[in-house]
């Protein structure tokens, strides 16, 4: 019986690993599809401060109780950019927070078209780890 219990644990662990691998593959495939459908600019050509200002202007127009949270997240991103060597993961995390709050706001659907360029440019500047920001807006 003890051997059987160990076998079940082992099989369960293998099943979980297989499931995690399958989910990871699906996410990678989705990101590959997004990358192949979107033409990202060269990161060197992106003025990230300008893009953050555009995002702030667009998101400020949303009707939401989370307006302060969106503003705080954008402030965090801007503060990080003032450093001599900004941490792109800090900037990306702050933008991810802002966009997640914005998605819940009334009127978000109406600003999606305006968000396409600044979100695309920002994702390009942040790099591959932050292409997931592109999922916030339909790009095709």
DSSP file (Angstrom, degrees, kcal/mol; ACC not computed):
  #  RESIDUE AA STRUCTURE BP1 BP2  ACC     N-H-->O    O-->H-N    N-H-->O    O-->H-N    TCO  KAPPA ALPHA  PHI   PSI    X-CA   Y-CA   Z-CA
    1    1 A X     >        0   0    0      0, 0.0     4,-2.3     0, 0.0     5,-0.2   0.000 360.0 360.0 360.0 -40.4    0.0    0.0    0.0
    2    2 A X  H  >  +     0   0    0      1,-0.2     4,-2.2     2,-0.2     5,-0.2   0.897 360.0  51.0 -63.2 -39.2    2.8    2.4    0.8
    3    3 A X  H  > S+     0   0    0      1,-0.2     4,-2.3     2,-0.2    -1,-0.2   0.891 109.1  51.9 -64.3 -38.2    4.4    1.7   -2.6
    4    4 A X  H  > S+     0   0    0      2,-0.2     4,-2.3     1,-0.2    -2,-0.2   0.907 108.1  50.8 -64.9 -42.0    1.0    2.4   -4.3
    5    5 A X  H  X S+     0   0    0     -4,-2.3     4,-2.2     1,-0.2    -1,-0.2   0.909 110.3  49.4 -62.5 -41.5    0.7    5.8   -2.4
    6    6 A X  H  X S+     0   0    0     -4,-2.2     4,-2.7     1,-0.2    -1,-0.2   0.916 109.3  52.9 -63.6 -40.7    4.2    6.7   -3.6
    7    7 A X  H  X S+     0   0    0     -4,-2.3     4,-2.8     1,-0.2    -2,-0.2   0.907 108.5  50.1 -60.1 -41.7    3.2    5.8   -7.1
    8    8 A X  H  X S+     0   0    0     -4,-2.3     4,-2.8     2,-0.2    -1,-0.2   0.903 110.8  49.1 -64.1 -40.7    0.2    8.0   -7.0
    9    9 A X  H  X S+     0   0    0     -4,-2.2     4,-2.5     2,-0.2    -2,-0.2   0.935 112.3  48.3 -63.4 -44.9    2.2   10.9   -5.8
   10   10 A X  H  X S+     0   0    0     -4,-2.7     4,-2.3     2,-0.2    -2,-0.2   0.923 112.8  47.0 -62.0 -45.3    4.7   10.4   -8.5
   11   11 A X  H  X S+     0   0    0     -4,-2.8     4,-2.7     1,-0.2    -1,-0.2   0.911 111.6  51.9 -64.6 -41.7    2.1   10.1  -11.2
   12   12 A X  H  X S+     0   0    0     -4,-2.8     4,-2.4     1,-0.2    -1,-0.2   0.910 109.3  50.0 -60.7 -41.3    0.3   13.2   -9.8
   13   13 A X  H  X S+     0   0    0     -4,-2.5     4,-2.3     2,-0.2    -1,-0.2   0.912 111.0  48.5 -64.2 -41.3    3.5   15.1   -9.9
   14   14 A X  H  X S+     0   0    0     -4,-2.3     4,-2.7     1,-0.2    -1,-0.2   0.911 110.5  52.1 -64.6 -40.7    4.2   14.1  -13.5
   15   15 A X  H  X S+     0   0    0     -4,-2.7     4,-2.6     1,-0.2    -2,-0.2   0.910 109.9  48.7 -61.1 -42.2    0.6   15.1  -14.4
   16   16 A X  H  X S+     0   0    0     -4,-2.4     4,-2.8     2,-0.2    -1,-0.2   0.908 111.5  49.1 -64.7 -41.5    1.1   18.5  -12.9
   17   17 A X  H  X S+     0   0    0     -4,-2.3     4,-2.5     2,-0.2    -2,-0.2   0.922 111.9  49.3 -63.1 -43.1    4.4   19.0  -14.7
   18   18 A X  H  X S+     0   0    0     -4,-2.7     4,-2.5     2,-0.2    -2,-0.2   0.914 112.1  48.2 -62.3 -42.8    2.8   18.0  -18.0
   19   19 A X  H  X S+     0   0    0     -4,-2.6     4,-2.5     2,-0.2    -2,-0.2   0.922 112.2  48.6 -63.5 -44.0   -0.1   20.3  -17.4
   20   20 A X  H  X S+     0   0    0     -4,-2.8     4,-2.6     1,-0.2    -2,-0.2   0.894 111.6  50.3 -63.2 -39.0    2.2   23.2  -16.6
   21   21 A X  H  X S+     0   0    0     -4,-2.5     4,-2.5     2,-0.2    -1,-0.2   0.918 110.7  49.0 -64.5 -43.2    4.3   22.5  -19.7
   22   22 A X  H  X S+     0   0    0     -4,-2.5     4,-2.2     2,-0.2    -2,-0.2   0.910 112.4  47.9 -64.0 -42.5    1.1   22.4  -21.9
   23   23 A X  H  X S+     0   0    0     -4,-2.5     4,-2.4     2,-0.2    -2,-0.2   0.924 111.7  50.6 -63.7 -44.0   -0.1   25.7  -20.4
   24   24 A X  H  X S+     0   0    0     -4,-2.6     4,-2.5     1,-0.2    -2,-0.2   0.899 110.1  50.2 -60.2 -40.9    3.4   27.3  -20.9
   25   25 A X  H  X S+     0   0    0     -4,-2.5     4,-2.4     2,-0.2    -1,-0.2   0.910 109.5  51.2 -63.8 -41.5    3.4   26.1  -24.5
   26   26 A X  H  X S+     0   0    0     -4,-2.2     4,-2.4     2,-0.2    -2,-0.2   0.909 111.0  47.7 -62.8 -42.6    0.0   27.6  -25.1
   27   27 A X  H  X S+     0   0    0     -4,-2.4     4,-2.6     2,-0.2    -1,-0.2   0.927 111.5  50.2 -64.5 -44.5    1.1   30.9  -23.7
   28   28 A X  H  X S+     0   0    0     -4,-2.5     4,-2.2     1,-0.2    -2,-0.2   0.897 110.8  50.3 -59.9 -39.8    4.3   30.9  -25.8
   29   29 A X  H  X S+     0   0    0     -4,-2.4     4,-2.4     2,-0.2    -1,-0.2   0.915 110.1  49.6 -65.3 -42.8    2.2   30.1  -28.9
   30   30 A X  H  X S+     0   0    0     -4,-2.4     4,-2.4     1,-0.2    -2,-0.2   0.916 111.6  48.5 -62.3 -42.4   -0.2   33.0  -28.2
   31   31 A X  H  X S+     0   0    0     -4,-2.6     4,-2.7     2,-0.2    -1,-0.2   0.877 110.0  52.5 -65.9 -36.2    2.7   35.4  -27.7
   32   32 A X  H  X S+     0   0    0     -4,-2.2     4,-2.3     2,-0.2    -1,-0.2   0.903 109.1  50.1 -63.8 -40.1    4.3   34.2  -30.9
   33   33 A X  H  X S+     0   0    0     -4,-2.4     4,-1.3     2,-0.2    -2,-0.2   0.919 111.4  47.9 -63.7 -43.0    1.0   34.9  -32.7
   34   34 A X  H  X S+     0   0    0     -4,-2.4     4,-1.3     1,-0.2     3,-0.4   0.934 112.6  49.1 -62.1 -45.7    0.8   38.4  -31.2
   35   35 A X  H  < S+     0   0    0     -4,-2.7     3,-0.2     1,-0.2    -1,-0.2   0.876 111.1  49.1 -63.1 -37.1    4.4   39.0  -32.2
   36   36 A X  H  < S+     0   0    0     -4,-2.3    -1,-0.2     1,-0.2    -2,-0.2   0.736 113.9  46.7 -75.9 -19.9    3.8   37.8  -35.8
   37   37 A X  H  < S+     0   0    0     -4,-1.3     2,-0.5    -3,-0.4    -1,-0.2   0.616 107.9  62.0 -93.4 -14.8    0.7   40.0  -36.1
   38   38 A X  S  < S-     0   0    0     -4,-1.3     2,-0.8    -3,-0.2    -1,-0.1  -0.930  70.0-144.7-119.1 133.0    2.2   43.2  -34.7
   39   39 A X        -     0   0    0     -2,-0.5     2,-0.3    -3,-0.0    -3,-0.1  -0.853  22.8-158.6 -96.0 110.5    5.1   45.1  -36.1
   40   40 A X        -     0   0    0     -2,-0.8    81,-0.1    -5,-0.2     3,-0.1  -0.672  14.8-120.5 -90.1 142.0    7.0   46.5  -33.2
   41   41 A X        -     0   0    0     -2,-0.3     2,-0.3     1,-0.1    -1,-0.1  -0.289  40.7 -85.2 -71.2 163.9    9.3   49.5  -33.6
   42   42 A X    >   -     0   0    0      1,-0.1     3,-2.3     3,-0.1     4,-0.3  -0.566  37.9-130.0 -65.9 128.6   12.9   49.4  -32.8
   43   43 A X  G >  S+     0   0    0     -2,-0.3     3,-1.4     1,-0.3    -1,-0.1   0.804 106.9  62.4 -54.1 -30.5   13.2   50.0  -29.0
   44   44 A X  G 3  S+     0   0    0      1,-0.3    -1,-0.3     3,-0.1    -2,-0.0   0.736  99.7  55.5 -67.7 -20.3   15.9   52.7  -29.7
   45   45 A X  G <  S+     0   0    0     -3,-2.3     2,-0.5     2,-0.0    -1,-0.3   0.439  88.2  96.9 -90.8   0.0   13.3   54.7  -31.7
   46   46 A X    <   -     0   0    0     -3,-1.4     2,-1.1    -4,-0.3     3,-0.1  -0.798  60.9-154.4 -96.5 125.5   10.8   54.8  -28.8
   47   47 A X     >  -     0   0    0     -2,-0.5     4,-2.0     1,-0.2     3,-0.5  -0.820  13.8-168.8 -92.9  95.3   10.7   57.9  -26.5
   48   48 A X  H  > S+     0   0    0     -2,-1.1     4,-2.4     1,-0.2     5,-0.2   0.820  80.8  56.6 -61.8 -34.1    9.4   56.1  -23.5
   49   49 A X  H  > S+     0   0    0      2,-0.2     4,-2.0     1,-0.2    -1,-0.2   0.913 108.3  48.1 -63.4 -41.4    8.6   59.4  -21.6
   50   50 A X  H  > S+     0   0    0     -3,-0.5     4,-2.2     2,-0.2    -2,-0.2   0.905 111.1  50.7 -64.0 -41.8    6.4   60.6  -24.5
   51   51 A X  H  X S+     0   0    0     -4,-2.0     4,-2.5     1,-0.2    -2,-0.2   0.894 108.8  51.0 -65.7 -39.5    4.6   57.2  -24.6
   52   52 A X  H  X S+     0   0    0     -4,-2.4     4,-2.5     2,-0.2    -1,-0.2   0.891 109.1  51.6 -64.4 -38.0    3.9   57.4  -20.8
   53   53 A X  H  X S+     0   0    0     -4,-2.0     4,-2.4     2,-0.2    -2,-0.2   0.910 109.7  49.7 -63.3 -41.3    2.5   60.9  -21.3
   54   54 A X  H  X S+     0   0    0     -4,-2.2     4,-2.4     2,-0.2     5,-0.2   0.930 111.0  49.1 -62.5 -44.6    0.2   59.6  -24.0
   55   55 A X  H  X S+     0   0    0     -4,-2.5     4,-2.9     1,-0.2     5,-0.3   0.918 110.2  51.3 -60.8 -42.3   -0.9   56.8  -21.9
   56   56 A X  H  X S+     0   0    0     -4,-2.5     4,-2.0     1,-0.2    -1,-0.2   0.924 110.3  48.8 -61.3 -44.7   -1.6   59.1  -19.0
   57   57 A X  H  X S+     0   0    0     -4,-2.4     4,-0.6     2,-0.2    -1,-0.2   0.919 115.3  44.0 -61.3 -44.5   -3.7   61.5  -21.2
   58   58 A X  H >< S+     0   0    0     -4,-2.4     3,-0.9     1,-0.2     4,-0.2   0.936 116.5  44.7 -68.0 -46.9   -5.7   58.6  -22.6
   59   59 A X  H >< S+     0   0    0     -4,-2.9     3,-1.4     1,-0.2    -1,-0.2   0.771 102.2  66.7 -72.1 -25.3   -6.3   56.8  -19.3
   60   60 A X  H 3< S+     0   0    0     -4,-2.0    -1,-0.2    -5,-0.3    -2,-0.2   0.759  93.6  61.6 -66.0 -23.4   -7.1   60.1  -17.4
   61   61 A X  T << S+     0   0    0     -3,-0.9    -1,-0.3    -4,-0.6    -2,-0.2   0.578  82.4 106.5 -79.5  -9.1  -10.3   60.4  -19.5
   62   62 A X  S <  S-     0   0    0     -3,-1.4     2,-0.9    -4,-0.2    45,-0.2  -0.439  72.5-127.6 -74.8 143.4  -11.7   57.1  -18.2
   63   63 A X  B     +A  106   0A   0     43,-1.4    43,-1.6    -2,-0.1     2,-0.3  -0.811  56.4 132.2 -88.9 107.4  -14.6   57.1  -15.7
   64   64 A X    >   -     0   0    0     -2,-0.9     3,-1.0    41,-0.2    41,-0.1  -0.992  64.2-135.2-157.8 147.5  -13.4   54.9  -12.9
   65   65 A X  T 3  S+     0   0    0     -2,-0.3     3,-0.4     1,-0.2     4,-0.2   0.633 107.2  65.5 -73.1 -13.8  -13.1   54.8   -9.1
   66   66 A X  T 3>  +     0   0    0      1,-0.2     4,-2.5    35,-0.1    -1,-0.2   0.180  63.3 113.7 -94.0  16.8   -9.6   53.5   -9.7
   67   67 A X  H <> S+     0   0    0     -3,-1.0     4,-2.5     1,-0.2    -1,-0.2   0.890  77.7  50.3 -54.8 -42.3   -8.4   56.8  -11.3
   68   68 A X  H  > S+     0   0    0     -3,-0.4     4,-2.6     1,-0.2    -1,-0.2   0.878 109.7  50.3 -65.2 -38.1   -6.0   57.4   -8.4
   69   69 A X  H  > S+     0   0    0      2,-0.2     4,-2.3     1,-0.2    -2,-0.2   0.893 110.7  49.3 -67.6 -39.4   -4.6   53.9   -8.6
   70   70 A X  H  X S+     0   0    0     -4,-2.5     4,-2.3     2,-0.2    -2,-0.2   0.940 113.0  47.4 -62.8 -46.5   -4.0   54.3  -12.4
   71   71 A X  H  X S+     0   0    0     -4,-2.5     4,-2.5    -5,-0.2    -2,-0.2   0.908 111.2  50.8 -62.3 -43.0   -2.3   57.7  -11.7
   72   72 A X  H  X S+     0   0    0     -4,-2.6     4,-2.4     2,-0.2    -1,-0.2   0.908 109.7  50.3 -61.9 -41.9   -0.1   56.2   -8.9
   73   73 A X  H  X S+     0   0    0     -4,-2.3     4,-2.0     2,-0.2    -2,-0.2   0.918 112.0  46.9 -63.5 -43.0    1.0   53.3  -11.2
   74   74 A X  H  X S+     0   0    0     -4,-2.3     4,-2.5     1,-0.2    -1,-0.2   0.878 110.1  53.7 -66.5 -36.6    2.0   55.7  -13.9
   75   75 A X  H  X S+     0   0    0     -4,-2.5     4,-2.7     2,-0.2    -2,-0.2   0.907 106.7  52.4 -60.9 -41.6    3.8   57.9  -11.4
   76   76 A X  H  X S+     0   0    0     -4,-2.4     4,-2.1     2,-0.2    -2,-0.2   0.913 110.0  48.4 -60.4 -43.0    5.7   54.8  -10.3
   77   77 A X  H  X S+     0   0    0     -4,-2.0     4,-1.8     1,-0.2    -2,-0.2   0.932 113.1  47.0 -63.0 -45.7    6.7   54.2  -13.9
   78   78 A X  H  X S+     0   0    0     -4,-2.5     4,-0.9     1,-0.2    -2,-0.2   0.887 110.2  52.8 -64.3 -39.7    7.8   57.8  -14.4
   79   79 A X  H >< S+     0   0    0     -4,-2.7     3,-0.8     1,-0.2     4,-0.4   0.910 108.5  50.5 -62.1 -42.5    9.8   57.8  -11.2
   80   80 A X  H >< S+     0   0    0     -4,-2.1     3,-1.4     1,-0.2    -1,-0.2   0.873 104.9  58.1 -63.3 -36.7   11.7   54.7  -12.2
   81   81 A X  H 3< S+     0   0    0     -4,-1.8    -1,-0.2     1,-0.3     5,-0.2   0.714  94.5  66.1 -67.9 -19.8   12.5   56.3  -15.6
   82   82 A X  T << S+     0   0    0     -4,-0.9    -1,-0.3    -3,-0.8    -2,-0.2   0.655  82.1  98.0 -75.7 -14.9   14.2   59.2  -13.8
   83   83 A X  S X  S-     0   0    0     -3,-1.4     3,-0.7    -4,-0.4    -3,-0.0  -0.396  87.5-117.1 -72.6 151.2   16.9   56.8  -12.5
   84   84 A X  T 3  S+     0   0    0      1,-0.3     2,-0.4    -2,-0.1    -1,-0.1   0.870 112.4  22.3 -56.2 -37.8   20.2   56.7  -14.4
   85   85 A X  T 3  S-     0   0    0     -5,-0.1    -1,-0.3     2,-0.0    -3,-0.1  -0.744  89.4-155.1-130.0  84.4   19.5   53.0  -15.2
   86   86 A X    <   -     0   0    0     -3,-0.7     2,-0.8    -2,-0.4    -5,-0.1  -0.287  18.1-121.6 -63.5 143.8   15.8   52.4  -15.0
   87   87 A X    >>  -     0   0    0      1,-0.2     4,-2.0    -7,-0.1     3,-0.5  -0.775  17.2-156.6 -85.4 112.2   14.6   48.9  -14.3
   88   88 A X  H 3> S+     0   0    0     -2,-0.8     4,-3.0     1,-0.3     5,-0.2   0.804  92.3  57.9 -63.5 -29.4   12.4   47.9  -17.2
   89   89 A X  H 3> S+     0   0    0      2,-0.2     4,-2.4     1,-0.2    -1,-0.3   0.865 105.6  49.8 -69.0 -34.2   10.6   45.3  -15.1
   90   90 A X  H <> S+     0   0    0     -3,-0.5     4,-2.1     2,-0.2    -2,-0.2   0.926 114.0  45.0 -66.1 -44.6    9.7   48.0  -12.6
   91   91 A X  H  X S+     0   0    0     -4,-2.0     4,-2.4     2,-0.2    -2,-0.2   0.941 114.8  48.5 -63.4 -47.4    8.3   50.2  -15.4
   92   92 A X  H  X S+     0   0    0     -4,-3.0     4,-2.6     1,-0.2    -2,-0.2   0.895 110.3  51.0 -61.1 -41.9    6.5   47.2  -17.0
   93   93 A X  H  X S+     0   0    0     -4,-2.4     4,-2.1     2,-0.2    -1,-0.2   0.901 110.6  48.8 -62.8 -41.3    5.0   46.2  -13.7
   94   94 A X  H  X S+     0   0    0     -4,-2.1     4,-2.3     2,-0.2    -2,-0.2   0.911 113.0  47.0 -65.3 -42.5    3.7   49.7  -13.1
   95   95 A X  H  X S+     0   0    0     -4,-2.4     4,-2.7     2,-0.2     5,-0.2   0.881 109.0  54.8 -67.2 -37.3    2.2   49.9  -16.6
   96   96 A X  H  X S+     0   0    0     -4,-2.6     4,-2.2    -5,-0.2    -1,-0.2   0.920 109.1  48.2 -60.7 -43.9    0.7   46.5  -16.2
   97   97 A X  H  X S+     0   0    0     -4,-2.1     4,-2.1     2,-0.2     5,-0.2   0.940 112.1  49.1 -60.6 -47.8   -1.1   47.6  -13.0
   98   98 A X  H  X S+     0   0    0     -4,-2.3     4,-2.3     1,-0.2    -2,-0.2   0.922 113.3  45.9 -60.0 -45.5   -2.3   50.8  -14.7
   99   99 A X  H  X S+     0   0    0     -4,-2.7     4,-2.3     2,-0.2    -1,-0.2   0.852 109.5  54.9 -69.3 -34.1   -3.7   49.0  -17.7
  100  100 A X  H  X S+     0   0    0     -4,-2.2     4,-0.6    -5,-0.2    -1,-0.2   0.894 111.2  44.7 -66.8 -38.5   -5.3   46.3  -15.5
  101  101 A X  H >< S+     0   0    0     -4,-2.1     3,-0.9     1,-0.2     4,-0.3   0.915 112.7  52.6 -66.4 -42.1   -7.2   49.0  -13.6
  102  102 A X  H >< S+     0   0    0     -4,-2.3     3,-1.8     1,-0.2    -2,-0.2   0.857  98.0  64.4 -63.6 -36.5   -8.1   50.7  -16.8
  103  103 A X  H 3< S+     0   0    0     -4,-2.3    -1,-0.2     1,-0.3    -2,-0.2   0.797 102.1  50.7 -57.7 -28.6   -9.5   47.6  -18.4
  104  104 A X  T << S+     0   0    0     -3,-0.9    -1,-0.3    -4,-0.6    -2,-0.2   0.538  91.6 107.1 -85.9  -7.5  -12.2   47.6  -15.7
  105  105 A X  S X  S-     0   0    0     -3,-1.8     3,-1.6    -4,-0.3     4,-0.3  -0.380  79.5-106.1 -79.3 148.6  -13.2   51.2  -16.3
  106  106 A X  B 3  S+A   63   0A   0    -43,-1.6   -43,-1.4     1,-0.2    -1,-0.1  -0.538 108.6  26.0 -66.0 133.3  -16.2   52.5  -18.0
  107  107 A X  T 3> S+     0   0    0     -2,-0.3     4,-0.8   -45,-0.2     3,-0.3   0.448  80.2 124.1  92.1   0.7  -15.3   53.7  -21.5
  108  108 A X  H X> S+     0   0    0     -3,-1.6     3,-1.2     1,-0.2     4,-0.7   0.911  71.3  56.0 -60.6 -41.5  -12.2   51.5  -21.9
  109  109 A X  H >4 S+     0   0    0     -4,-0.3     3,-0.8     1,-0.3     4,-0.4   0.864 102.9  56.8 -58.5 -35.9  -13.5   50.0  -25.1
  110  110 A X  H 34 S+     0   0    0     -3,-0.3    -1,-0.3     1,-0.2     4,-0.2   0.735 109.0  44.9 -70.1 -22.1  -13.8   53.5  -26.6
  111  111 A X  H <X S+     0   0    0     -3,-1.2     4,-1.7    -4,-0.8     3,-0.2   0.437  82.5  97.7-101.5   0.5  -10.1   54.3  -26.0
  112  112 A X  H <X S+     0   0    0     -3,-0.8     4,-1.2    -4,-0.7     3,-0.3   0.910  82.1  52.8 -56.3 -44.5   -8.6   51.0  -27.2
  113  113 A X  H  4 S+     0   0    0     -4,-0.4     4,-0.5     1,-0.2     3,-0.4   0.894 110.0  48.6 -60.2 -39.4   -7.8   52.5  -30.7
  114  114 A X  H  > S+     0   0    0     -3,-0.2     4,-0.6    -4,-0.2    -1,-0.2   0.800 109.3  54.4 -68.6 -28.7   -6.0   55.4  -29.0
  115  115 A X  H  X S+     0   0    0     -4,-1.7     4,-2.6    -3,-0.3     5,-0.4   0.707  86.2  83.8 -78.2 -20.6   -4.0   53.0  -26.8
  116  116 A X  H  X S+     0   0    0     -4,-1.2     4,-2.4    -3,-0.4     5,-0.2   0.909  92.8  41.4 -53.4 -52.0   -2.7   50.9  -29.6
  117  117 A X  H  > S+     0   0    0     -4,-0.5     4,-2.9    -3,-0.2     5,-0.3   0.958 117.8  43.5 -67.3 -51.2    0.3   53.0  -30.6
  118  118 A X  H  X S+     0   0    0     -4,-0.6     4,-2.3     1,-0.2    -1,-0.2   0.890 116.9  47.3 -64.7 -34.9    1.6   53.9  -27.1
  119  119 A X  H  X S+     0   0    0     -4,-2.6     4,-2.6     2,-0.2    -1,-0.2   0.924 114.0  47.7 -69.1 -42.2    1.1   50.4  -25.7
  120  120 A X  H  X S+     0   0    0     -4,-2.4     4,-2.1    -5,-0.4    -2,-0.2   0.936 114.8  45.5 -61.9 -47.3    2.8   48.9  -28.7
  121  121 A X  H  X S+     0   0    0     -4,-2.9     4,-2.3    -5,-0.2    -1,-0.2   0.901 113.4  50.0 -63.4 -41.2    5.7   51.3  -28.5
  122  122 A X  H  X S+     0   0    0     -4,-2.3     4,-2.7    -5,-0.3    -2,-0.2   0.918 109.7  50.3 -64.4 -44.0    6.0   50.8  -24.7
  123  123 A X  H  X S+     0   0    0     -4,-2.6     4,-2.1     1,-0.2     7,-0.3   0.897 110.0  51.5 -61.2 -40.0    6.0   47.0  -25.1
  124  124 A X  H  < S+     0   0    0     -4,-2.1   -81,-0.2    -5,-0.2    -1,-0.2   0.930 111.8  46.4 -62.0 -45.0    8.8   47.3  -27.7
  125  125 A X  H  < S+     0   0    0     -4,-2.3    -2,-0.2     1,-0.2    -1,-0.2   0.897 112.8  49.7 -64.6 -40.9   10.9   49.5  -25.4
  126  126 A X  H  < S-     0   0    0     -4,-2.7     3,-0.2     1,-0.2    -1,-0.2   0.837 108.9-134.3 -69.9 -32.9   10.3   47.2  -22.4
  127  127 A X    ><  -     0   0    0     -4,-2.1     3,-2.5    -5,-0.2    -1,-0.2  -0.357  37.3 -42.4 103.0 176.3   11.3   44.1  -24.4
  128  128 A X  G >  S+     0   0    0      1,-0.3     3,-1.5     2,-0.2     4,-0.3   0.762 124.7  64.8 -54.3 -34.8   10.0   40.6  -24.9
  129  129 A X  G 3  S+     0   0    0      1,-0.3    -1,-0.3    -3,-0.2     3,-0.2   0.723 107.8  43.9 -62.2 -18.8    9.2   40.0  -21.2
  130  130 A X  G X  S+     0   0    0     -3,-2.5     3,-1.9    -7,-0.3    -1,-0.3   0.225  74.8 105.4-114.3  13.4    6.6   42.7  -21.4
  131  131 A X  G X   +     0   0    0     -3,-1.5     3,-2.0     1,-0.3     4,-0.3   0.714  66.1  80.8 -62.1 -18.1    5.0   41.8  -24.8
  132  132 A X  G >  S+     0   0    0      1,-0.3     3,-1.4    -4,-0.3    -1,-0.3   0.742  75.4  71.7 -62.0 -21.1    2.1   40.6  -22.6
  133  133 A X  G X  S+     0   0    0     -3,-1.9     3,-1.6     1,-0.3     4,-0.3   0.799  85.2  68.0 -61.5 -26.8    1.0   44.2  -22.3
  134  134 A X  G X  S+     0   0    0     -3,-2.0     3,-1.1     1,-0.3    -1,-0.3   0.747  84.8  70.1 -64.9 -23.3   -0.1   43.9  -25.9
  135  135 A X  G <  S+     0   0    0     -3,-1.4    -1,-0.3    -4,-0.3    -2,-0.2   0.663  83.0  72.7 -69.5 -14.7   -2.8   41.4  -24.8
  136  136 A X  G <  S+     0   0    0     -3,-1.6     2,-0.4    -4,-0.2    -1,-0.2   0.807 103.7  38.3 -68.9 -29.3   -4.7   44.3  -23.2
  137  137 A X  S <  S-     0   0    0     -3,-1.1     2,-0.5    -4,-0.3    -1,-0.1  -0.960  88.0-116.0-125.4 139.3   -5.7   45.7  -26.6
  138  138 A X        -     0   0    0     -2,-0.4   -22,-0.1     1,-0.2    -3,-0.1  -0.624  31.6-175.5 -72.0 122.6   -6.7   43.9  -29.7
  139  139 A X              0   0    0     -2,-0.5    -1,-0.2     1,-0.1    -4,-0.0   0.529 360.0 360.0-101.6  -7.0   -4.0   44.8  -32.2
  140  140 A X              0   0    0   -102,-0.1    -1,-0.1     0, 0.0    -2,-0.1   0.397 360.0 360.0-118.9 360.0   -5.3   43.2  -35.4
